[in-house]
Amino acid sequence: MSPEEVTTSPQKPDRGKSASGMGIFGILGEIVGVLLALFIGFMFLLGDSRADAVAWILFGIGALMTIDLIRRIVKAVRV
């Protein structure tokens, strides 16, 4: 790896402008993850079994993923 691949010089303005390491795919993947967590949580909540704790845990995971998703989107917009 050469030194100019490591540096973030002003001559290369497009370097490091990703919302995350995965870029837009991370944002799209996180949207899918949030929707999946909410869907599975609702299925546990509406089901006949008494697994409401699993549903609430999935809703918490979905909330944390939503916060991270908003952070990624704000970071992508600012760049």
C-alpha positions in Angstrom: 0.0 0.0 0.0 1.5 3.3 -1.1 1.4 6.4 1.1 -0.9 8.2 -1.3 -3.5 5.5 -0.9 -3.5 6.0 2.9 -3.6 9.8 3.0 -6.6 12.0 2.8 -5.1 14.8 0.7 -7.1 17.8 -0.4 -6.2 16.9 -4.0 -8.6 13.9 -3.8 -11.9 15.5 -2.7 -14.0 12.3 -3.3 -11.9 10.3 -0.8 -13.8 9.3 2.4 -17.2 10.6 1.4 -19.2 7.5 2.2 -21.9 7.4 4.9 -20.3 4.3 6.3 -17.9 1.6 5.2 -20.6 0.1 3.1 -22.1 3.3 1.7 -25.6 3.3 0.4 -25.8 -0.5 0.7 -25.4 -0.1 4.5 -28.4 2.3 4.6 -30.5 0.0 2.4 -29.5 -3.0 4.4 -30.4 -1.3 7.7 -33.8 -0.3 6.3 -34.5 -4.0 5.5 -33.2 -5.0 8.9 -35.6 -2.5 10.7 -38.5 -3.7 8.6 -37.7 -7.3 9.3 -37.4 -6.7 13.1 -40.7 -4.9 13.2 -42.5 -7.5 11.1 -41.2 -10.4 13.2 -41.9 -8.5 16.4 -45.5 -7.9 15.3 -45.9 -11.6 14.4 -44.7 -12.6 17.9 -47.0 -10.0 19.5 -50.1 -11.0 17.5 -49.5 -14.7 17.7 -51.2 -17.1 20.1 -48.0 -17.9 22.0 -47.0 -15.9 25.1 -43.7 -14.8 23.6 -44.3 -11.1 24.1 -40.8 -10.6 25.6 -39.3 -11.6 22.2 -41.5 -9.0 20.5 -40.5 -6.2 22.8 -36.8 -7.2 22.4 -37.2 -7.0 18.6 -38.9 -3.6 18.9 -35.9 -2.4 20.9 -33.5 -3.7 18.4 -35.5 -2.1 15.7 -35.4 1.2 17.6 -31.6 1.0 17.9 -31.3 0.2 14.2 -33.6 3.2 13.4 -31.3 5.5 15.4 -28.3 4.2 13.6 -30.1 4.5 10.3 -30.9 8.2 10.9 -27.2 8.8 11.9 -26.0 7.2 8.6 -28.5 9.2 6.6 -27.5 12.5 8.3 -23.8 11.7 7.7 -24.5 10.9 4.0 -26.4 14.2 3.5 -23.8 16.3 5.1 -21.0 15.0 2.9 
